Amino acid sequence: MYQRLSEYYEAFKESRIKKRRFSESLWNELIQEWAEHPLFEVREIGQTFEGRVINQVRFGIGPMHICAWSQMHGDEATATKALADIYHFLTQKKDQFDSFREILHQNISFFVIPRLNADGAARWTRETALGIDMNRDAQTQYSPEAKILSDWADEIKPTFAFNLHDQNRLYSVGTSPHQSHIALLATTGDAHGTWTPSRIRAGKIANRMYKNITGELPNQIAKWSDEYNPRAFGDTFQSRGYGLLLLESGGAGWDLEKHSLRKINACLLLDALYSIATDSWKTESLELYQQLQTNERCIVDIKLKNAPLQCDNSVRADIAINLKEQIDEHGEIAYSWIIEDLGDMSIYHGLTEIDATTFESVKGQKIEKEKIYTQLQFHEGENIVFQLSDYTAKIQP
Ligand SMILES: [Zn+2]
């Protein structure tokens, strides 16, 4: 089913959302449309600290309760975009997926809080308006948003729950040079890592997700460490028996807007809903999921090996350079570069690795750790052999 959905994606993508950071007015327009559509029930379940409405969108009338939320961290919007795609898909008809939609509608009730931390989304920060990381607030519930999420889930008592995030682009699959595009975690609900029925349900969905995407993302799928962290919602909800699966969108090469991962999220989630609606998830094992390597931080964007640090070329070292995301004066995401570290960088893999042994520096150019750059140049004789701005140009719009 995943493959069929993937091939059909362009026909159901919500084309009004083009970028990770989209406007609040567009979001409100979409919510309004879903509220008016007979297939959905949109209900206000509370407000953020700054008074933004937190909505639940419900689809389906079935006995199997599934919940999901996105953007608990305000600057992690990939899954929110995928949810908009899913709602667009669900409202389409007279195509090859009519019976698919009917099976979902009759068998499951899919409760979603999209864009949960709307204050953080508006300012494009991980934390809430109060500066609280919601995903470390599951027990104390200092933030109003955490209390709303916790009470909401307790009311639904879901059999499956999807906690949808973006993770740092520079996580690697284990210590390999492969960027972790998608990471999964069937969280543990206790300090012993017990495979409770709730965790097994989540693990089987994770196993299915892995099988669905390993062909298109070879060696690019990881799992998170399952060390118990009761401050996190994933672990807390697993302890309550909610079948919780964490799904993280990581990096995707030069696709910084993560168009490819948005598509994968939409198709993975629809396929997961279908497998739950038809009970086919029950035949999954945990084996492939359990074999996944964990996320590690062994990647940098660009690694220059043995590059000159000073203009007389007398001192050389490895230079690790990473993209840095900032919000520009128009509220758009803009990229520059930061020298993350220098010296012996042999523990890191560069997504781009360049042997700079023969490079010469440019007059007046200073290489400084933690300094932000838009341009760096090296040359060999008369020829420019490296320009940092060439790499900025590779970023896909
Ligand atoms: Zn997150």
Residues whose N, C-alpha, C, O or C-beta is under 5 A from the ligand:
A	BS01	ZN	H73 E76 H165 D166
